[in-house]
């Protein structure tokens, strides 16, 4: 196999997006477009990847990180000029270079690999990725000779009426012999209406040298789809979502309504799990087997065990153990970790808290910075008072403990094993094992006094 290189064109601001965010940083299914393009070449043994940046260079670099080298295009003077900016990294190296736009998020690794292989096996000096479009307006048309070979690429504005009827289009994705690419790119001129240096002109120069130019047909037009505005972004999102959902269904996951299910590309879901409508599963989420993820659930960076049921809840940056039940209307955030068979019920919020096996908080409680032991029950209305306005403090609750309803646990605090905290108690000091804690204001009933009050019954 020849050495392979890639140039990603990501310098444009994308004015038609009408956004403060640079175009290639807009997301499709929770991944920026430029990351998705990089994903498509990540397993193809690229010797070097160079991303050409311009507008928003630092932001693009921070997203891509060490996945690529970078070249700066300070002035956007056309696609050939952009590729030329990668010269310092690639000039003189033997092998094949693929040029891809950073706003084509639907291109797949399989297509890129097949195109590169075709280019190398045919000993071509350049290869153009083509596709068929039902509505080819605005795309360059592929004009072939009588033998079916590429004759020329004609842009929409230059096409004759007959050429405009051609539905095979230029995707703008190319493979080149790397050495020849940077030799020819020096000869490209900008004598056109836009005063720009166009990459397709390299093909004309290669043809004039009598070198071989090939085409490779991509059967799915969507893969070549470029995103230039919010309408196109929404279409790309729809296509990508369909791909992701189809993959999971073929792997044994039930999606009750795929059209209303949103799953990030890197999410992992075990077989025989059922995902109900209006569920959003964001990046870095792993869901085990035999789970039920009920409607209106939001998961992000969540690790969910096997046999878990989640109802209408939000879980971020947290872990839920096997056979636990969460919700409805629960919120787990900031490094919560639940062991097996935990029950977190409606309107319960957990923050940076750990629960042992079979522990439960059924409803209407907040536990922040807490450790809850196994088989412990937290009654409704319980609050760990973990913040004094400046610092956060931890509450530790042992095993087999019962916290009565409407209890305030003033941290820092340690509650032992087998403890009972009476309902309505405000706990301000540690409780030893097997103790009963009760702290209430003494109740006093004044007979007939209610009638003397302004709001009293007459």
C-alpha positions as CSV (number, residue, x, y, z in Angstrom):
1,X,0.0,0.0,0.0
2,X,1.2,3.5,-0.8
3,X,1.7,6.1,1.8
4,X,-1.6,8.0,2.4
5,X,-2.0,11.6,3.3
6,X,-5.1,13.8,3.9
7,X,-5.8,17.5,3.6
8,X,-9.0,18.7,5.3
9,X,-10.2,22.1,4.0
10,X,-11.7,23.9,7.0
11,X,-10.7,27.6,6.6
12,X,-14.1,29.1,5.6
13,X,-16.2,31.1,8.0
14,X,-19.4,30.0,6.4
15,X,-21.3,33.3,6.1
16,X,-24.5,31.5,4.9
17,X,-24.7,29.8,8.3
18,X,-25.3,33.3,9.8
19,X,-23.6,32.3,13.0
20,X,-20.8,33.4,15.3
21,X,-19.7,29.8,15.2
22,X,-17.4,28.8,12.4
23,X,-19.0,26.5,9.9
24,X,-17.1,23.3,10.4
25,X,-17.7,23.5,14.2
26,X,-21.5,23.2,13.8
27,X,-22.6,19.8,15.1
28,X,-24.3,16.9,13.4
29,X,-25.6,14.4,15.9
30,X,-23.5,15.8,18.7
31,X,-20.2,15.8,16.7
32,X,-18.7,18.8,14.9
33,X,-18.6,18.4,11.2
34,X,-14.8,18.5,11.0
35,X,-14.6,15.8,13.6
36,X,-16.9,13.6,11.6
37,X,-14.7,14.1,8.5
38,X,-11.7,13.2,10.6
39,X,-13.5,10.1,11.8
40,X,-14.0,9.0,8.2
41,X,-10.2,8.7,7.7
42,X,-9.1,7.8,11.2
43,X,-8.7,4.1,10.6
44,X,-7.2,4.3,7.1
45,X,-3.5,4.4,8.0
46,X,-2.9,8.0,7.1
47,X,0.8,9.0,7.4
48,X,-0.1,12.6,7.9
49,X,-3.3,14.6,8.2
50,X,-3.2,18.4,7.6
51,X,-6.2,20.6,8.4
52,X,-6.2,23.9,6.6
53,X,-7.7,26.5,9.0
54,X,-8.4,30.2,8.6
55,X,-11.4,31.8,10.2
56,X,-11.6,30.6,13.8
57,X,-8.3,28.8,13.6
58,X,-7.8,28.6,17.3
59,X,-11.3,27.3,18.0
60,X,-10.9,24.6,15.2
61,X,-7.5,23.6,16.6
62,X,-8.9,23.2,20.1
63,X,-11.6,20.9,18.9
64,X,-9.4,18.7,16.7
65,X,-6.4,18.7,19.1
66,X,-3.6,16.3,18.2
67,X,-5.6,14.4,15.5
68,X,-4.1,16.6,12.8
69,X,-1.4,19.0,11.9
70,X,-2.5,22.5,10.8
71,X,-1.8,24.9,8.0
72,X,-3.1,28.5,8.1
73,X,-4.8,30.1,5.1
74,X,-4.9,33.8,6.1
75,X,-6.8,34.9,3.0
76,X,-9.4,32.7,1.5
77,X,-8.3,32.7,-2.2
78,X,-9.8,29.5,-3.4
79,X,-9.5,25.8,-2.9
80,X,-6.2,25.3,-4.7
81,X,-4.7,28.1,-2.6
82,X,-6.0,26.3,0.5
83,X,-4.4,23.0,-0.5
84,X,-1.2,24.9,-1.3
85,X,-1.0,26.0,2.4
86,X,-0.3,22.3,3.3
87,X,2.8,22.4,1.1
88,X,5.3,22.7,4.0
89,X,4.0,19.5,5.5
90,X,3.6,17.4,2.4
91,X,5.7,18.6,-0.5
92,X,8.1,16.0,-2.0
93,X,6.5,13.0,-0.2
94,X,5.7,9.9,-2.2
95,X,2.1,8.6,-1.9
96,X,-1.5,9.5,-2.3
97,X,-3.2,12.6,-0.9
98,X,-7.0,12.8,-0.5
99,X,-8.5,16.3,-0.3
100,X,-11.8,16.5,1.7
101,X,-14.0,19.5,2.7
102,X,-14.6,19.9,6.4
103,X,-18.2,20.5,5.8
104,X,-19.0,17.1,4.3
105,X,-20.0,15.3,7.5
106,X,-21.8,12.4,5.9
107,X,-18.8,10.9,4.0
108,X,-18.0,7.4,5.3
109,X,-14.8,5.6,5.9
110,X,-15.8,2.8,3.5
111,X,-16.2,5.2,0.6
112,X,-13.0,7.0,1.3
113,X,-11.1,3.7,1.5
114,X,-12.7,2.4,-1.7
115,X,-11.8,5.6,-3.5
116,X,-8.2,5.5,-2.3
117,X,-7.9,1.8,-3.3
118,X,-9.4,2.5,-6.8
119,X,-7.0,5.4,-7.3
120,X,-4.0,3.3,-6.3
121,X,-5.0,0.2,-8.2
122,X,-5.5,2.1,-11.4
123,X,-2.2,4.0,-11.1
124,X,-4.1,7.2,-11.6
125,X,-2.5,10.6,-10.9
126,X,-5.8,12.0,-9.9
127,X,-9.3,10.6,-9.0
128,X,-12.5,12.5,-8.7
129,X,-15.3,11.3,-6.4
130,X,-18.6,11.6,-8.3
131,X,-22.2,10.9,-7.5
132,X,-25.6,11.2,-9.1
133,X,-28.0,14.0,-7.9
134,X,-31.7,14.2,-8.6
135,X,-31.3,17.9,-8.6
136,X,-27.7,18.7,-9.8
137,X,-28.2,22.5,-9.8
138,X,-25.1,24.4,-8.6
139,X,-22.9,21.3,-8.8
140,X,-20.1,20.8,-11.4
141,X,-21.2,18.3,-14.0
142,X,-19.1,15.3,-15.0
143,X,-18.7,15.2,-18.8
144,X,-17.4,12.0,-20.2
145,X,-16.1,11.0,-23.6
146,X,-17.6,8.2,-25.8
147,X,-15.5,5.7,-23.9
148,X,-16.9,6.8,-20.6
149,X,-13.7,8.5,-19.4
150,X,-13.7,11.9,-17.7
151,X,-13.5,14.5,-20.4
152,X,-14.0,17.6,-18.2
153,X,-15.9,19.1,-15.2
154,X,-18.2,21.9,-16.2
155,X,-19.5,24.3,-13.5
156,X,-23.2,25.3,-13.5
157,X,-22.5,28.8,-14.7
158,X,-20.4,27.6,-17.7
159,X,-22.6,24.6,-18.6
160,X,-24.6,24.4,-21.9
161,X,-28.2,23.5,-21.7
162,X,-27.3,20.0,-22.7
163,X,-24.6,19.7,-20.0
164,X,-27.0,21.0,-17.4
165,X,-29.1,17.8,-17.9
166,X,-26.2,15.7,-16.7
167,X,-26.9,14.3,-13.2
168,X,-23.5,13.0,-12.4
169,X,-21.8,15.6,-10.3
170,X,-18.4,16.5,-8.9
171,X,-18.3,16.0,-5.1
172,X,-15.2,18.2,-4.7
173,X,-13.4,15.3,-3.0
174,X,-10.2,14.2,-4.9
175,X,-7.2,11.9,-4.7
176,X,-3.9,13.0,-6.1
177,X,-0.4,11.7,-6.5
178,X,1.1,13.8,-3.8
179,X,4.3,14.9,-5.6
180,X,2.4,15.8,-8.7
181,X,-0.3,17.7,-6.8
182,X,2.2,20.2,-5.3
183,X,4.0,20.5,-8.6
184,X,0.9,21.3,-10.5
185,X,-0.7,23.5,-7.9
186,X,2.1,26.0,-8.4
187,X,0.9,26.5,-12.0
188,X,-2.8,27.2,-11.1
189,X,-3.8,30.7,-12.1
190,X,-6.6,32.9,-10.9
191,X,-7.7,34.5,-14.2
192,X,-11.4,34.0,-13.5
193,X,-14.3,36.1,-12.4
194,X,-13.7,35.5,-8.7
195,X,-10.0,36.0,-8.9
196,X,-9.5,32.7,-7.0
197,X,-7.3,29.6,-7.4
198,X,-9.5,26.6,-8.0
199,X,-8.5,23.0,-7.3
200,X,-10.3,21.5,-10.3
201,X,-7.7,23.4,-12.5
202,X,-5.1,21.0,-11.2
203,X,-7.0,18.3,-13.1
204,X,-6.7,20.2,-16.3
205,X,-3.0,20.6,-15.8
206,X,-2.5,16.9,-15.1
207,X,-4.5,16.1,-18.2
208,X,-2.4,18.4,-20.3
209,X,0.6,16.4,-19.1
210,X,-1.0,13.3,-20.5
211,X,-1.4,11.7,-17.1
212,X,-4.2,9.4,-16.1
213,X,-7.3,10.8,-14.3
214,X,-9.9,8.4,-12.9
215,X,-13.4,8.8,-11.4
216,X,-14.9,6.9,-8.5
217,X,-18.7,6.8,-8.2
218,X,-20.2,7.1,-4.8
219,X,-23.6,5.4,-4.9
220,X,-25.1,7.4,-2.1
221,X,-25.3,11.1,-3.0
222,X,-25.9,12.0,0.7
223,X,-22.3,11.1,1.5
224,X,-21.0,13.9,-0.8
225,X,-23.5,16.5,0.6
226,X,-21.9,19.7,1.7
227,X,-23.4,21.8,4.5
228,X,-23.6,25.6,3.7
229,X,-26.6,26.8,5.7
230,X,-28.9,25.7,8.6
231,X,-31.3,24.0,6.3
232,X,-28.5,21.8,5.0
233,X,-27.3,21.2,8.5
234,X,-30.8,19.9,9.5
235,X,-30.8,17.6,6.6
236,X,-27.4,16.2,7.5
237,X,-28.6,15.7,11.0
238,X,-31.6,13.7,9.8
239,X,-29.4,11.5,7.5
240,X,-26.8,10.9,10.2
241,X,-29.5,10.1,12.8
242,X,-31.1,7.6,10.5
243,X,-27.7,5.9,10.0
244,X,-27.0,5.7,13.7
245,X,-30.4,4.4,14.6
246,X,-30.4,1.8,11.8
247,X,-27.0,0.5,13.1
248,X,-28.4,0.1,16.6
249,X,-31.6,-1.6,15.5
250,X,-29.5,-4.1,13.4
251,X,-27.4,-4.8,16.5
252,X,-30.5,-5.8,18.5
253,X,-31.7,-2.5,20.0
254,X,-35.4,-1.7,19.8
255,X,-36.2,1.9,18.9
256,X,-40.0,2.4,19.4
257,X,-40.0,5.5,17.2
258,X,-36.6,6.0,15.4
259,X,-37.7,9.4,14.0
260,X,-37.9,10.9,17.6
261,X,-34.8,9.2,19.0
262,X,-31.5,11.1,19.1
263,X,-28.3,9.1,19.6
264,X,-24.8,10.3,19.4
265,X,-22.4,8.5,17.0
266,X,-20.2,7.2,19.8
267,X,-23.0,5.9,22.1
268,X,-22.9,2.2,22.9
269,X,-26.2,0.3,23.5
270,X,-26.5,-3.3,24.4
271,X,-28.9,-5.8,22.8
272,X,-32.5,-6.2,23.9
273,X,-32.5,-2.7,25.3
274,X,-35.6,-0.7,24.3
275,X,-35.5,3.0,23.6
276,X,-38.8,4.8,23.8
277,X,-39.8,8.1,21.9
278,X,-38.2,11.5,22.6
279,X,-35.1,10.1,24.2
280,X,-31.7,11.9,23.7
281,X,-28.5,9.9,24.2
282,X,-25.5,12.2,23.9
283,X,-21.8,11.5,23.6
284,X,-19.8,9.1,25.7
285,X,-22.9,7.2,26.9
286,X,-22.9,3.5,27.4
287,X,-26.1,1.5,28.0
288,X,-26.1,-2.1,28.9
289,X,-28.4,-5.0,27.8
290,X,-32.1,-5.4,28.6
291,X,-32.7,-1.8,29.7
292,X,-35.8,0.3,29.2
293,X,-35.2,3.9,28.5
294,X,-38.6,5.5,28.7
295,X,-39.8,8.7,27.0
296,X,-38.3,12.1,27.6
297,X,-35.0,10.8,29.1
298,X,-31.7,12.7,28.5
299,X,-28.4,10.9,29.0
300,X,-25.0,12.4,28.5
301,X,-21.7,10.8,29.5
302,X,-23.7,8.3,31.4
303,X,-22.8,4.6,32.0
304,X,-25.9,2.5,32.5
305,X,-25.7,-1.1,33.6
306,X,-27.8,-4.1,32.5
307,X,-31.6,-4.3,33.2
308,X,-31.9,-0.7,34.2
309,X,-35.2,1.2,33.8
310,X,-35.1,5.0,33.4
311,X,-38.3,7.0,33.2
312,X,-38.4,10.6,32.1
313,X,-35.1,11.6,33.8
314,X,-31.8,13.3,33.2
315,X,-28.5,11.6,33.9
316,X,-25.2,13.3,33.1
317,X,-21.6,12.4,34.0
318,X,-22.8,9.5,36.2
319,X,-23.0,5.7,36.6
320,X,-26.1,3.6,37.3
321,X,-25.6,0.0,38.4
322,X,-27.5,-3.1,37.2
323,X,-31.2,-3.5,37.7
324,X,-31.7,0.0,39.1
325,X,-34.8,2.0,38.6
326,X,-34.6,5.8,38.0
327,X,-37.4,8.3,37.8
328,X,-39.7,9.6,36.7
329,X,-38.3,13.2,36.9
330,X,-35.1,12.3,38.6
331,X,-31.8,14.2,38.0
332,X,-28.4,12.6,38.5
333,X,-25.3,14.8,37.8
334,X,-21.7,15.5,38.5
335,X,-20.2,12.1,39.2
336,X,-23.0,10.2,40.9
337,X,-22.3,6.4,41.2
338,X,-25.1,4.0,42.0
339,X,-24.5,0.3,42.7
340,X,-27.0,-2.5,41.9
341,X,-30.7,-2.4,42.4
342,X,-30.9,1.2,43.5
343,X,-34.2,3.1,43.4
344,X,-34.2,6.8,42.7
345,X,-37.8,8.1,42.4
346,X,-39.6,11.1,41.2
347,X,-38.3,14.6,41.8
348,X,-35.1,13.4,43.4
349,X,-31.8,15.2,42.6
350,X,-28.4,13.6,43.2
351,X,-25.2,15.5,42.8
352,X,-21.7,13.9,43.3
353,X,-23.2,11.1,45.4
354,X,-22.7,7.4,45.8
355,X,-25.3,4.8,46.6
356,X,-24.7,1.2,47.8
357,X,-26.7,-1.9,46.7
358,X,-30.5,-1.7,47.3
359,X,-30.4,1.8,48.6
360,X,-33.3,4.0,47.7
361,X,-34.7,7.5,47.7
362,X,-38.2,7.4,46.4
363,X,-39.2,11.0,46.0
364,X,-38.8,14.7,46.6
365,X,-35.3,14.8,48.0
366,X,-31.9,16.3,47.3
367,X,-28.6,14.6,48.1
368,X,-25.5,16.4,47.2
369,X,-21.9,15.2,48.1
370,X,-23.3,12.2,49.9
371,X,-22.4,8.6,50.4
372,X,-25.4,6.3,51.1
373,X,-24.8,2.7,52.3
374,X,-26.5,-0.5,51.1
375,X,-30.1,-1.2,52.0
376,X,-30.6,2.4,53.3
377,X,-33.8,4.2,52.7
378,X,-34.0,8.0,52.4
379,X,-37.5,9.4,53.1
380,X,-39.1,12.1,51.0
381,X,-38.2,15.7,51.6
382,X,-34.7,14.8,52.8
383,X,-31.9,17.3,52.1
384,X,-28.2,17.1,52.6
385,X,-27.3,20.6,53.5
386,X,-23.9,20.5,51.8
387,X,-23.1,24.2,51.1
388,X,-22.4,27.0,53.6
389,X,-22.1,29.7,50.9
390,X,-18.4,29.1,50.4
391,X,-17.5,25.4,50.7
392,X,-19.1,22.1,50.0
393,X,-19.2,19.4,52.7
394,X,-19.9,15.6,52.6
395,X,-22.6,13.5,54.3
396,X,-21.9,9.8,55.0
397,X,-24.8,7.5,55.7
398,X,-24.1,3.9,56.7
399,X,-25.8,0.6,55.8
400,X,-29.4,-0.5,56.8
401,X,-30.2,3.1,57.9
402,X,-33.6,4.8,57.7
403,X,-33.8,8.6,57.2
404,X,-37.4,9.8,58.0
405,X,-39.3,12.2,55.9
406,X,-38.4,15.9,55.8
407,X,-35.0,15.5,57.5
408,X,-32.2,18.1,57.1
409,X,-28.7,16.6,57.3
410,X,-26.3,19.4,58.0
411,X,-22.9,18.5,56.5
412,X,-20.2,17.6,57.4
413,X,-21.9,14.7,58.9
414,X,-21.5,11.0,59.5
415,X,-24.5,8.7,60.2
416,X,-23.7,5.1,61.3
417,X,-25.2,1.7,60.4
418,X,-28.6,0.7,61.4
419,X,-29.6,4.2,62.4
420,X,-33.1,5.6,62.5
421,X,-33.6,9.4,62.0
422,X,-37.1,10.5,63.0
423,X,-39.2,12.4,60.5
424,X,-38.7,16.2,60.7
425,X,-35.3,16.0,62.3
426,X,-32.5,18.4,61.6
427,X,-29.3,16.5,62.2
428,X,-26.3,18.6,63.2
429,X,-24.0,16.1,64.8
430,X,-22.7,12.6,64.0
431,X,-24.9,9.6,64.9
432,X,-23.4,6.3,66.1
433,X,-24.5,2.9,65.0
434,X,-28.0,1.6,65.9
435,X,-29.1,5.0,67.4
436,X,-32.4,6.8,67.1
437,X,-32.0,10.5,66.3
438,X,-34.8,12.9,66.9
439,X,-34.6,16.7,66.9
440,X,-37.9,18.5,66.8
441,X,-39.4,21.6,68.4
442,X,-41.8,20.5,71.1
443,X,-45.4,20.6,69.9
444,X,-47.9,22.5,72.0
445,X,-51.7,22.7,71.3
446,X,-53.6,25.8,72.5
447,X,-57.3,25.0,72.7
448,X,-59.6,27.5,70.9
449,X,-56.8,29.8,70.1
450,X,-57.2,29.6,66.4
451,X,-60.5,31.5,66.6
452,X,-58.7,34.6,68.0
453,X,-56.4,34.8,64.9
454,X,-57.4,37.1,62.0
455,X,-57.4,34.2,59.7
456,X,-59.2,31.9,62.2
457,X,-62.5,30.2,61.4
458,X,-65.7,31.9,62.5
